[in-house]
Amino acid sequence: MAFRPAPKRPSLAHRLLDQKTVWQRALIAVTAVATAVTAVAGVVALLLPLFRPAPDTAAPSTPGPAPAVTRVDGAVPVGDALTPAGVTVVRTQTAEADALVRSLIATAGRAPVLLDHQIMGKPGPANVTLYYGCGSTGSCSMTRIEVAALEGMAVLTGDTGVWLRGCFAVTLDGNGYGVEHLDIELRKVGDGCPT
């Protein structure tokens, strides 16, 4: 008795394409290419944030306009109320918001920071949502500035924002600037900061 090899089983591709018309084969090929392109795009979208520079190195090489924050020298209208003299007003989605977030990031874990700021953003129970780092396409990063035990924070009339007043220790959760989320926690340490 002679040894007979087992009949070869056709591959999955051969079985799939067996007795298919040219149009069906073309549709299968186009679907396979579209699936591959989608998979590659998904991998690129997941890996892209890993290659973005850290917030400290992301400073523009050419200096832009220098509006850091707006100091109010007299009583001016903000929302529904008048703002007292000497208060810093920070509106969401502005260069002022970006400057405030940058300064809070820079002081996090170091000496406390003295704030007398009205932050015009969406207030929550113990925080305010602020959009910062807005690009030319209109996309912004978001942060929540949280105040521990609500000390030193008052919600403005009409829920237009919050007023932070006092000396605060700053703690960060996340890196921000599109790399990952950013929560800034403020803990009041007094009415004035030690010098």
Backbone as a chain_set.jsonl record, in Angstrom:
{"seq": "MAFRPAPKRPSLAHRLLDQKTVWQRALIAVTAVATAVTAVAGVVALLLPLFRPAPDTAAPSTPGPAPAVTRVDGAVPVGDALTPAGVTVVRTQTAEADALVRSLIATAGRAPVLLDHQIMGKPGPANVTLYYGCGSTGSCSMTRIEVAALEGMAVLTGDTGVWLRGCFAVTLDGNGYGVEHLDIELRKVGDGCPT", "coords": {"N": [[0.827, -1.166, 0.0], [0.633, 2.114, -0.943], [1.798, 5.27, 0.234], [-0.352, 7.915, 0.565], [-0.625, 11.339, 0.301], [-2.557, 13.575, 2.317], [-5.348, 15.299, 0.971], [-4.793, 18.667, -0.067], [-5.976, 21.382, 1.743], [-7.74, 24.182, 0.704], [-6.615, 27.594, 1.094], [-7.843, 30.199, 3.309], [-8.202, 32.573, 1.899], [-8.406, 31.612, -0.747], [-10.713, 30.052, -0.512], [-12.536, 32.056, 0.152], [-12.543, 33.673, -2.123], [-13.292, 31.938, -4.098], [-15.257, 31.109, -6.826], [-16.271, 33.713, -7.163], [-17.411, 36.761, -8.612], [-15.792, 39.231, -10.723], [-16.454, 41.787, -9.81], [-17.267, 41.281, -7.187], [-14.853, 40.367, -6.116], [-13.343, 42.7, -6.393], [-14.729, 44.416, -4.664], [-14.253, 43.144, -2.208], [-11.468, 43.462, -2.06], [-11.218, 46.293, -1.969], [-12.545, 46.808, 0.437], [-10.835, 45.498, 2.211], [-8.516, 47.084, 1.975], [-9.509, 49.555, 2.919], [-10.059, 48.87, 5.565], [-7.482, 48.332, 6.495], [-6.285, 50.885, 6.252], [-7.843, 52.341, 8.075], [-7.133, 51.043, 10.446], [-4.385, 51.693, 10.628], [-4.583, 54.486, 10.844], [-5.865, 54.666, 13.314], [-3.877, 53.673, 15.052], [-1.897, 55.624, 14.681], [-3.254, 57.867, 15.676], [-3.427, 57.152, 18.36], [-0.736, 57.071, 19.122], [0.313, 59.586, 18.561], [0.038, 61.664, 20.648], [2.125, 60.901, 22.34], [4.436, 61.813, 21.201], [4.379, 64.533, 21.23], [5.759, 67.664, 22.33], [6.693, 68.373, 25.757], [4.832, 70.544, 28.019], [6.538, 72.622, 28.983], [8.537, 72.846, 27.042], [7.147, 73.599, 24.878], [6.949, 76.25, 24.271], [6.443, 79.071, 22.179], [8.731, 79.888, 19.539], [8.978, 82.419, 18.516], [8.23, 85.474, 19.982], [4.921, 86.222, 20.921], [1.961, 88.295, 21.077], [1.83, 90.166, 24.116], [-0.276, 90.095, 26.141], [-0.675, 89.37, 29.285], [-2.317, 89.264, 31.717], [-5.36, 90.916, 32.586], [-5.429, 93.802, 34.347], [-7.555, 95.468, 36.494], [-8.052, 98.774, 36.924], [-9.95, 100.582, 37.767], [-13.426, 100.652, 38.789], [-15.139, 98.549, 36.734], [-17.583, 97.249, 34.429], [-18.257, 93.791, 34.653], [-19.712, 91.065, 33.425], [-22.685, 90.934, 35.139], [-22.076, 92.622, 37.182], [-20.129, 95.18, 38.9], [-16.597, 95.321, 38.828], [-14.298, 95.411, 41.453], [-11.573, 97.728, 42.028], [-8.223, 96.788, 41.141], [-8.55, 94.055, 40.818], [-7.902, 91.051, 39.087], [-9.111, 90.052, 36.008], [-10.036, 87.166, 34.353], [-10.871, 85.728, 31.413], [-12.427, 82.889, 29.931], [-11.029, 80.942, 27.239], [-9.11, 82.752, 26.261], [-6.02, 84.602, 25.804], [-5.36, 85.462, 28.3], [-6.418, 83.485, 29.976], [-4.743, 81.355, 29.271], [-2.3, 82.408, 30.165], [-2.77, 82.524, 32.94], [-3.099, 79.765, 33.549], [-0.559, 78.818, 32.797], [1.036, 80.212, 34.687], [0.075, 79.104, 37.081], [0.793, 76.436, 36.716], [3.554, 76.749, 36.712], [4.036, 77.497, 39.363], [3.205, 75.374, 40.842], [3.456, 73.133, 43.546], [5.461, 74.592, 44.678], [6.229, 77.708, 46.229], [3.363, 79.29, 47.738], [0.748, 81.039, 45.906], [-0.455, 84.335, 45.407], [-3.711, 85.295, 44.884], [-6.14, 87.349, 43.401], [-8.472, 87.113, 41.709], [-10.971, 87.182, 39.235], [-12.468, 84.659, 37.653], [-13.814, 84.084, 34.68], [-15.745, 81.73, 33.834], [-17.323, 78.493, 33.502], [-18.875, 77.806, 36.455], [-18.62, 75.223, 38.943], [-19.607, 73.02, 41.665], [-17.388, 73.175, 43.43], [-15.468, 74.274, 41.882], [-14.148, 75.78, 38.837], [-14.59, 75.738, 35.367], [-12.242, 76.162, 32.874], [-11.184, 77.192, 29.715], [-8.231, 76.999, 27.872], [-5.085, 77.702, 26.163], [-5.794, 77.932, 23.455], [-5.85, 77.141, 20.046], [-5.174, 78.204, 16.613], [-7.12, 76.983, 15.162], [-9.282, 76.966, 16.757], [-9.499, 75.033, 18.657], [-9.313, 74.129, 22.047], [-7.662, 73.508, 25.193], [-8.88, 72.053, 28.232], [-9.378, 72.824, 31.654], [-10.042, 72.161, 35.1], [-10.283, 74.294, 37.719], [-9.94, 73.735, 40.933], [-11.112, 74.288, 44.245], [-10.158, 73.582, 47.398], [-12.248, 72.766, 50.079], [-13.77, 74.998, 49.61], [-12.757, 77.395, 50.526], [-11.885, 80.739, 50.167], [-13.118, 81.062, 47.715], [-15.693, 82.436, 45.773], [-18.816, 82.32, 44.166], [-19.693, 84.166, 41.332], [-22.327, 86.571, 40.695], [-25.121, 85.471, 38.811], [-23.945, 83.163, 37.951], [-21.604, 83.46, 36.378], [-18.961, 83.006, 36.74], [-16.142, 82.593, 38.993], [-14.728, 83.995, 42.0], [-11.566, 84.183, 43.129], [-9.769, 84.631, 46.016], [-7.033, 85.34, 47.957], [-4.215, 83.603, 49.471], [-2.844, 80.849, 47.92], [-1.946, 77.401, 47.865], [-0.713, 75.396, 45.242], [-1.618, 72.512, 43.46], [-1.126, 70.033, 40.985], [-2.893, 67.85, 38.758], [-2.182, 65.914, 36.253], [-0.87, 66.78, 32.931], [-1.839, 68.538, 30.99], [-2.429, 70.832, 28.217], [-3.348, 69.413, 25.928], [-1.966, 67.014, 25.999], [-2.7, 65.402, 28.162], [-5.415, 65.271, 30.55], [-6.017, 68.07, 32.78], [-6.181, 69.028, 36.04], [-6.345, 71.583, 38.356], [-5.648, 72.085, 41.612], [-6.433, 74.199, 44.234], [-5.485, 75.25, 47.425], [-6.335, 77.108, 50.127], [-4.107, 79.004, 52.022], [-3.983, 81.239, 53.494], [-4.886, 84.746, 53.954], [-3.025, 86.508, 52.989], [0.135, 86.064, 51.362], [3.163, 84.681, 52.735], [6.152, 86.605, 52.862]], "CA": [[0.0, 0.0, 0.0], [1.438, 3.325, -1.097], [1.408, 6.409, 1.085], [-1.036, 8.968, -0.158], [-0.763, 12.528, 1.134], [-3.917, 14.089, 2.475], [-5.596, 16.383, 0.008], [-4.548, 20.014, 0.47], [-7.158, 22.202, 1.996], [-7.467, 25.526, 0.186], [-6.475, 28.643, 2.113], [-9.033, 31.007, 3.561], [-8.349, 33.52, 0.79], [-8.903, 30.884, -1.908], [-12.101, 29.676, -0.273], [-13.333, 33.273, 0.127], [-12.638, 34.209, -3.487], [-13.722, 30.892, -5.009], [-16.512, 31.315, -7.54], [-16.732, 35.086, -7.022], [-17.283, 37.547, -9.837], [-14.75, 40.258, -10.666], [-16.948, 42.884, -8.984], [-17.224, 40.855, -5.799], [-13.443, 40.368, -5.715], [-12.926, 44.105, -6.267], [-15.331, 44.937, -3.441], [-13.518, 42.56, -1.089], [-10.148, 44.095, -2.026], [-11.379, 47.683, -1.51], [-12.893, 46.734, 1.856], [-9.625, 45.142, 2.946], [-7.631, 48.258, 1.994], [-10.125, 50.545, 3.811], [-9.87, 48.382, 6.933], [-6.07, 48.528, 6.843], [-6.049, 52.325, 6.419], [-8.48, 52.718, 9.339], [-6.319, 50.518, 11.545], [-3.16, 52.501, 10.714], [-4.963, 55.806, 11.36], [-6.128, 54.512, 14.747], [-2.595, 53.544, 15.754], [-1.255, 56.942, 14.639], [-3.978, 58.747, 16.612], [-3.078, 56.774, 19.73], [0.676, 57.313, 19.403], [0.681, 60.981, 18.332], [0.278, 62.438, 21.871], [3.383, 60.522, 22.973], [5.549, 62.499, 20.562], [4.261, 65.985, 21.374], [6.684, 68.151, 23.362], [6.147, 68.684, 27.078], [4.367, 71.929, 28.048], [7.619, 73.594, 29.191], [9.308, 73.004, 25.813], [6.239, 73.959, 23.8], [6.866, 77.699, 24.155], [6.708, 79.483, 20.811], [10.079, 80.416, 19.336], [8.867, 83.854, 18.303], [7.305, 86.002, 20.982], [3.637, 86.7, 20.425], [1.472, 89.433, 21.847], [2.141, 89.992, 25.525], [-1.287, 90.352, 27.149], [-0.648, 88.297, 30.286], [-3.585, 89.319, 32.422], [-5.948, 92.248, 32.59], [-5.593, 94.402, 35.674], [-8.621, 96.452, 36.492], [-7.628, 99.889, 37.761], [-11.133, 101.223, 38.318], [-14.585, 99.771, 38.756], [-15.644, 98.384, 35.378], [-18.563, 96.178, 34.402], [-17.891, 92.435, 34.258], [-20.949, 90.316, 33.576], [-23.776, 91.765, 35.647], [-21.66, 93.427, 38.326], [-18.922, 95.981, 38.773], [-15.409, 94.691, 39.388], [-13.533, 96.357, 42.265], [-10.249, 98.085, 41.526], [-7.119, 95.914, 41.496], [-8.883, 92.642, 40.623], [-7.532, 90.518, 37.784], [-10.23, 89.369, 35.36], [-9.565, 86.177, 33.392], [-11.978, 85.152, 30.65], [-12.109, 81.609, 29.312], [-10.669, 80.93, 25.817], [-8.327, 83.937, 25.902], [-4.606, 84.545, 26.164], [-5.325, 85.649, 29.752], [-6.632, 82.168, 30.575], [-3.519, 80.595, 29.049], [-1.269, 82.959, 31.05], [-3.078, 82.1, 34.303], [-2.789, 78.338, 33.662], [0.909, 78.69, 32.771], [1.615, 80.666, 35.96], [-0.274, 78.135, 38.117], [1.641, 75.263, 36.482], [4.926, 77.101, 37.106], [4.156, 77.617, 40.82], [2.688, 74.159, 41.491], [4.398, 72.437, 44.415], [6.461, 75.538, 45.196], [5.653, 78.692, 47.149], [1.962, 79.626, 47.431], [0.546, 82.158, 44.991], [-1.475, 85.277, 45.843], [-4.706, 85.495, 43.829], [-7.329, 88.185, 43.54], [-8.867, 86.899, 40.319], [-12.305, 86.763, 38.835], [-12.311, 83.76, 36.52], [-15.083, 84.053, 33.98], [-15.904, 80.415, 33.234], [-18.486, 77.762, 34.023], [-18.607, 77.356, 37.82], [-19.188, 73.983, 39.454], [-19.813, 73.104, 43.108], [-16.156, 73.603, 44.108], [-14.472, 74.504, 40.839], [-14.546, 76.543, 37.658], [-14.027, 75.171, 34.147], [-11.565, 77.203, 32.117], [-10.576, 76.744, 28.464], [-6.963, 77.715, 27.696], [-4.218, 77.145, 25.128], [-6.586, 77.815, 22.233], [-5.075, 77.239, 18.812], [-5.763, 78.987, 15.529], [-8.283, 76.251, 14.66], [-10.359, 77.107, 17.725], [-9.489, 73.957, 19.643], [-8.744, 74.558, 23.316], [-7.538, 72.538, 26.267], [-9.789, 72.386, 29.324], [-8.962, 72.489, 33.01], [-10.912, 72.531, 36.217], [-9.563, 74.877, 38.847], [-10.708, 73.284, 42.09], [-10.753, 74.94, 45.497], [-10.411, 72.672, 48.527], [-13.099, 73.255, 51.176], [-14.411, 76.242, 49.15], [-12.189, 78.569, 51.176], [-11.304, 81.714, 49.262], [-13.808, 81.073, 46.432], [-17.086, 82.873, 45.785], [-19.425, 82.272, 42.835], [-20.171, 85.486, 40.932], [-23.764, 86.621, 40.424], [-25.497, 85.009, 37.488], [-23.112, 81.992, 37.62], [-20.722, 83.809, 35.265], [-17.595, 82.631, 37.075], [-15.83, 82.569, 40.419], [-13.739, 84.955, 42.477], [-10.565, 83.563, 43.995], [-9.118, 85.705, 46.754], [-6.212, 84.859, 49.048], [-2.946, 82.947, 49.163], [-3.203, 79.459, 47.642], [-0.967, 76.393, 47.463], [-1.17, 74.845, 43.963], [-1.305, 71.114, 43.177], [-1.579, 69.652, 39.646], [-3.199, 66.472, 38.41], [-2.107, 65.85, 34.792], [0.056, 67.698, 32.269], [-2.571, 69.539, 30.234], [-2.031, 71.236, 26.874], [-3.676, 68.395, 24.952], [-1.272, 65.748, 26.249], [-3.648, 64.696, 29.015], [-6.269, 66.201, 31.289], [-5.345, 68.894, 33.787], [-6.957, 69.589, 37.135], [-5.51, 72.416, 39.224], [-6.278, 72.187, 42.923], [-5.956, 75.309, 45.062], [-5.797, 75.125, 48.855], [-6.071, 78.413, 50.724], [-3.211, 78.95, 53.171], [-4.138, 82.487, 54.231], [-5.358, 85.884, 53.177], [-1.834, 87.041, 52.344], [1.232, 85.096, 51.291], [4.373, 85.111, 53.455], [7.164, 87.165, 51.954]], "C": [[0.882, 1.244, 0.0], [0.879, 4.454, -0.22], [0.808, 7.499, 0.218], [-1.153, 10.195, 0.738], [-2.229, 12.971, 1.182], [-4.145, 15.208, 1.482], [-5.398, 17.744, 0.684], [-5.858, 20.761, 0.619], [-6.858, 23.608, 1.493], [-7.407, 26.558, 1.323], [-7.779, 29.421, 2.244], [-9.268, 31.973, 2.407], [-8.899, 32.824, -0.445], [-10.367, 30.488, -1.724], [-13.021, 30.888, -0.342], [-13.572, 33.755, -1.293], [-13.12, 33.174, -4.5], [-15.12, 31.179, -5.538], [-17.113, 32.705, -7.287], [-16.552, 35.798, -8.357], [-16.178, 38.581, -9.642], [-15.185, 41.4, -9.748], [-16.926, 42.517, -7.511], [-15.791, 40.824, -5.278], [-12.931, 41.787, -5.519], [-13.48, 44.717, -4.979], [-14.611, 44.411, -2.203], [-12.148, 43.213, -0.947], [-10.235, 45.53, -1.498], [-11.708, 47.706, -0.02], [-11.666, 46.401, 2.699], [-8.674, 46.328, 3.049], [-8.198, 49.32, 2.949], [-9.95, 50.14, 5.268], [-8.429, 48.603, 7.38], [-5.76, 50.003, 7.089], [-6.652, 52.808, 7.738], [-7.664, 52.245, 10.533], [-5.047, 51.338, 11.719], [-3.481, 53.881, 11.278], [-5.248, 55.74, 12.856], [-4.854, 54.412, 15.553], [-1.881, 54.894, 15.788], [-1.929, 57.891, 15.628], [-3.66, 58.415, 18.063], [-1.642, 57.146, 20.087], [1.079, 58.785, 19.283], [0.896, 61.774, 19.618], [1.593, 62.087, 22.567], [4.567, 61.307, 22.422], [5.425, 64.015, 20.586], [5.208, 66.455, 22.459], [5.948, 68.431, 24.667], [5.736, 70.152, 27.112], [5.486, 72.953, 28.222], [8.401, 73.844, 27.911], [8.439, 73.456, 24.659], [6.102, 75.467, 23.634], [7.189, 78.114, 22.726], [8.086, 80.114, 20.682], [10.061, 81.918, 19.08], [7.868, 84.403, 19.306], [6.046, 86.537, 20.331], [3.215, 87.939, 21.2], [1.589, 89.147, 23.334], [1.008, 90.262, 26.504], [-1.349, 89.213, 28.153], [-1.985, 88.228, 31.02], [-4.088, 90.752, 32.417], [-6.075, 92.719, 34.026], [-6.655, 95.474, 35.562], [-8.224, 97.563, 37.448], [-8.806, 100.639, 38.374], [-12.286, 100.247, 38.273], [-15.133, 99.73, 37.342], [-16.638, 97.237, 35.374], [-17.954, 94.862, 33.937], [-19.133, 91.599, 34.499], [-22.05, 91.253, 34.019], [-23.314, 92.768, 36.683], [-20.452, 94.282, 37.984], [-17.771, 95.255, 39.45], [-14.653, 95.724, 40.204], [-12.149, 96.608, 41.671], [-9.2, 97.08, 41.995], [-7.387, 94.434, 41.311], [-8.48, 92.232, 39.215], [-8.71, 89.72, 37.228], [-9.666, 88.449, 34.281], [-10.782, 85.562, 32.719], [-11.524, 83.858, 29.991], [-11.85, 81.792, 27.814], [-9.941, 82.195, 25.373], [-6.865, 83.694, 26.254], [-4.443, 84.73, 27.674], [-5.505, 84.323, 30.476], [-5.379, 81.318, 30.441], [-2.406, 81.083, 29.979], [-1.506, 82.538, 32.498], [-2.715, 80.63, 34.497], [-1.278, 78.124, 33.667], [1.53, 79.111, 34.105], [1.28, 79.694, 37.093], [0.548, 76.854, 37.958], [3.056, 75.535, 36.978], [5.091, 77.145, 38.631], [3.701, 76.358, 41.556], [3.783, 73.464, 42.291], [5.481, 73.328, 44.993], [5.776, 76.471, 46.177], [4.202, 78.981, 46.764], [1.871, 80.88, 46.56], [-0.619, 83.011, 45.511], [-2.418, 85.545, 44.672], [-5.781, 86.466, 44.3], [-7.914, 88.241, 42.137], [-10.339, 86.563, 40.205], [-12.133, 85.941, 37.569], [-13.681, 83.575, 35.897], [-15.17, 82.742, 33.203], [-17.102, 79.741, 33.865], [-18.185, 77.261, 35.432], [-19.293, 76.029, 38.121], [-19.347, 74.116, 40.956], [-18.576, 73.575, 43.869], [-15.07, 73.884, 43.087], [-15.019, 75.443, 39.779], [-13.853, 75.895, 36.465], [-13.486, 76.31, 33.302], [-10.954, 76.581, 30.875], [-9.37, 77.624, 28.184], [-6.192, 77.086, 26.545], [-4.941, 76.982, 23.809], [-5.704, 78.029, 21.012], [-5.805, 78.053, 17.765], [-6.989, 78.298, 14.947], [-9.472, 76.343, 15.602], [-10.419, 75.992, 18.742], [-8.746, 74.43, 20.89], [-8.565, 73.364, 24.244], [-8.443, 72.996, 27.404], [-9.155, 72.003, 30.658], [-10.072, 72.841, 33.979], [-10.001, 73.088, 37.297], [-10.433, 74.617, 40.062], [-10.203, 73.961, 43.343], [-11.159, 74.007, 46.639], [-11.216, 73.394, 49.597], [-13.743, 74.602, 50.865], [-13.87, 77.496, 49.818], [-11.55, 79.478, 50.138], [-11.977, 81.781, 47.909], [-15.243, 81.528, 46.637], [-17.595, 82.825, 44.351], [-19.978, 83.658, 42.532], [-21.669, 85.434, 40.632], [-24.029, 86.179, 38.994], [-24.699, 83.795, 37.043], [-22.208, 82.259, 36.421], [-19.275, 83.418, 35.525], [-17.412, 82.59, 38.577], [-14.789, 83.639, 40.729], [-12.846, 84.217, 43.444], [-9.785, 84.67, 44.675], [-8.369, 85.114, 47.938], [-4.92, 84.248, 48.548], [-3.225, 81.45, 49.055], [-1.974, 78.624, 47.329], [-1.551, 75.69, 46.244], [-0.691, 73.406, 43.821], [-1.891, 70.77, 41.817], [-1.914, 68.18, 39.589], [-3.257, 66.425, 36.892], [-1.171, 66.901, 34.239], [-0.635, 68.797, 31.484], [-2.015, 69.761, 28.847], [-2.209, 70.113, 25.86], [-3.004, 67.064, 25.169], [-2.154, 64.858, 27.102], [-4.445, 65.732, 29.784], [-5.443, 67.002, 32.296], [-6.383, 69.381, 34.785], [-5.977, 70.357, 38.017], [-6.252, 72.566, 40.54], [-5.616, 73.316, 43.702], [-6.412, 75.071, 46.499], [-5.387, 76.426, 49.522], [-5.199, 78.228, 51.978], [-3.268, 80.232, 53.986], [-4.673, 83.586, 53.336], [-4.215, 86.539, 52.42], [-0.728, 86.007, 52.349], [2.419, 85.603, 52.095], [5.405, 85.61, 52.448], [8.545, 86.629, 52.243]], "O": [[1.765, 1.396, 0.844], [-0.323, 4.561, 0.02], [1.419, 7.94, -0.756], [-1.722, 10.107, 1.826], [-3.006, 12.776, 0.247], [-3.232, 15.979, 1.187], [-5.779, 17.947, 1.838], [-6.715, 20.76, -0.265], [-5.814, 24.168, 1.828], [-8.056, 26.411, 2.358], [-8.682, 29.315, 1.414], [-10.407, 32.17, 1.983], [-9.765, 33.373, -1.127], [-11.164, 30.575, -2.658], [-14.148, 30.788, -0.828], [-14.672, 34.194, -1.63], [-13.337, 33.517, -5.662], [-16.044, 31.457, -4.773], [-18.334, 32.847, -7.207], [-15.651, 35.474, -9.131], [-15.69, 38.78, -8.53], [-14.371, 41.925, -8.988], [-16.599, 43.355, -6.671], [-15.535, 41.207, -4.136], [-12.172, 42.052, -4.587], [-12.776, 45.452, -4.286], [-14.387, 45.159, -1.252], [-11.711, 43.49, 0.17], [-9.417, 45.937, -0.673], [-11.191, 48.553, 0.709], [-11.482, 46.961, 3.779], [-8.085, 46.553, 4.106], [-7.441, 49.924, 3.709], [-9.714, 50.997, 6.119], [-8.183, 49.013, 8.515], [-5.046, 50.334, 8.035], [-6.032, 53.602, 8.444], [-7.522, 52.967, 11.52], [-4.668, 51.648, 12.848], [-2.73, 54.396, 12.107], [-4.906, 56.667, 13.59], [-4.754, 55.004, 16.628], [-1.318, 55.268, 16.817], [-1.252, 58.636, 16.336], [-3.629, 59.309, 18.908], [-1.361, 57.498, 21.232], [2.093, 59.188, 19.852], [1.876, 62.516, 19.69], [2.122, 62.907, 23.316], [5.587, 61.452, 23.097], [6.27, 64.714, 20.026], [5.445, 65.725, 23.422], [4.745, 68.692, 24.678], [6.239, 70.941, 26.312], [5.401, 74.048, 27.666], [8.889, 74.955, 27.707], [8.948, 73.677, 23.56], [5.212, 75.92, 22.916], [8.111, 77.569, 22.12], [8.556, 80.79, 21.596], [11.028, 82.612, 19.395], [6.777, 83.855, 19.462], [6.103, 87.223, 19.311], [4.024, 88.554, 21.895], [1.459, 87.999, 23.759], [1.298, 90.638, 27.64], [-2.003, 88.2, 27.903], [-2.693, 87.225, 30.935], [-3.307, 91.69, 32.259], [-6.762, 92.089, 34.83], [-6.642, 96.286, 34.637], [-8.075, 97.329, 38.647], [-8.649, 101.273, 39.417], [-12.14, 99.132, 37.771], [-15.548, 100.757, 36.805], [-16.556, 96.344, 36.217], [-17.223, 94.822, 32.947], [-19.566, 91.438, 35.64], [-22.323, 92.254, 33.357], [-24.066, 93.675, 37.038], [-19.838, 94.133, 36.928], [-17.94, 94.65, 40.508], [-14.385, 96.816, 39.704], [-11.63, 95.794, 40.908], [-9.277, 96.578, 43.116], [-6.519, 93.619, 41.624], [-8.693, 92.979, 38.26], [-9.238, 88.828, 37.891], [-8.918, 88.887, 33.406], [-11.622, 84.948, 33.377], [-10.382, 83.742, 29.548], [-12.401, 82.703, 27.197], [-10.127, 82.66, 24.249], [-6.521, 82.713, 26.913], [-3.494, 84.212, 28.262], [-4.831, 84.058, 31.472], [-4.989, 80.633, 31.387], [-1.652, 80.275, 30.522], [-0.553, 82.227, 33.213], [-2.091, 80.277, 35.498], [-0.77, 77.33, 34.459], [2.442, 78.45, 34.601], [2.109, 79.476, 37.976], [0.955, 76.252, 38.952], [3.686, 74.67, 37.587], [6.175, 76.858, 39.138], [3.808, 76.292, 42.781], [4.886, 73.234, 41.794], [6.339, 72.848, 45.734], [4.846, 76.069, 46.878], [3.852, 78.92, 45.585], [2.809, 81.675, 46.495], [-1.626, 82.488, 45.988], [-1.984, 85.968, 43.6], [-6.255, 86.407, 45.435], [-7.862, 89.271, 41.465], [-10.878, 85.767, 40.974], [-11.706, 86.458, 36.537], [-14.585, 82.993, 36.497], [-14.725, 82.657, 32.059], [-17.814, 80.344, 34.668], [-17.335, 76.388, 35.604], [-20.386, 75.746, 37.631], [-19.234, 75.223, 41.483], [-18.703, 74.302, 44.855], [-13.884, 73.749, 43.386], [-16.182, 75.845, 39.813], [-12.676, 75.544, 36.538], [-14.178, 77.296, 33.045], [-10.279, 75.556, 30.963], [-9.463, 78.85, 28.246], [-6.599, 76.053, 26.012], [-4.727, 75.993, 23.107], [-4.917, 78.974, 20.952], [-6.914, 78.535, 17.996], [-7.815, 78.947, 14.306], [-10.554, 75.851, 15.284], [-11.295, 75.992, 19.607], [-7.687, 75.051, 20.799], [-9.233, 72.341, 24.096], [-8.741, 74.184, 27.527], [-8.481, 70.979, 30.766], [-10.918, 73.696, 33.713], [-9.06, 72.425, 37.734], [-11.512, 75.191, 40.211], [-9.001, 74.186, 43.492], [-12.334, 73.688, 46.819], [-10.885, 74.519, 49.972], [-14.216, 75.279, 51.778], [-14.468, 78.564, 49.687], [-10.754, 79.021, 49.317], [-11.486, 82.477, 47.02], [-15.927, 81.07, 47.552], [-16.896, 83.238, 43.425], [-20.653, 84.259, 43.368], [-22.21, 84.366, 40.348], [-23.256, 86.477, 38.084], [-24.761, 83.421, 35.871], [-22.054, 81.402, 35.551], [-18.445, 83.492, 34.619], [-18.378, 82.557, 39.339], [-14.076, 84.118, 39.848], [-13.307, 83.69, 44.456], [-9.212, 85.538, 44.016], [-8.959, 84.475, 48.809], [-4.571, 84.355, 47.372], [-3.774, 80.848, 49.978], [-1.071, 79.07, 46.621], [-2.75, 75.413, 46.206], [0.485, 73.109, 44.032], [-3.018, 71.16, 41.51], [-1.305, 67.361, 40.278], [-4.25, 66.841, 36.295], [-0.727, 67.798, 34.956], [-0.077, 69.883, 31.325], [-1.216, 68.963, 28.356], [-1.333, 69.881, 25.027], [-3.422, 66.065, 24.583], [-2.333, 63.68, 26.792], [-4.181, 66.931, 29.682], [-4.31, 66.641, 32.615], [-7.342, 70.06, 34.421], [-4.917, 69.846, 38.377], [-7.356, 73.111, 40.579], [-4.392, 73.376, 43.812], [-7.569, 74.736, 46.752], [-4.216, 76.803, 49.485], [-5.503, 77.423, 52.859], [-2.667, 80.309, 55.058], [-4.886, 83.398, 52.138], [-4.415, 87.068, 51.327], [-0.663, 85.166, 53.246], [2.668, 86.808, 52.144], [5.509, 85.099, 51.333], [9.505, 87.001, 51.568]]}, "num_chains": 1, "name": "protein.A"}
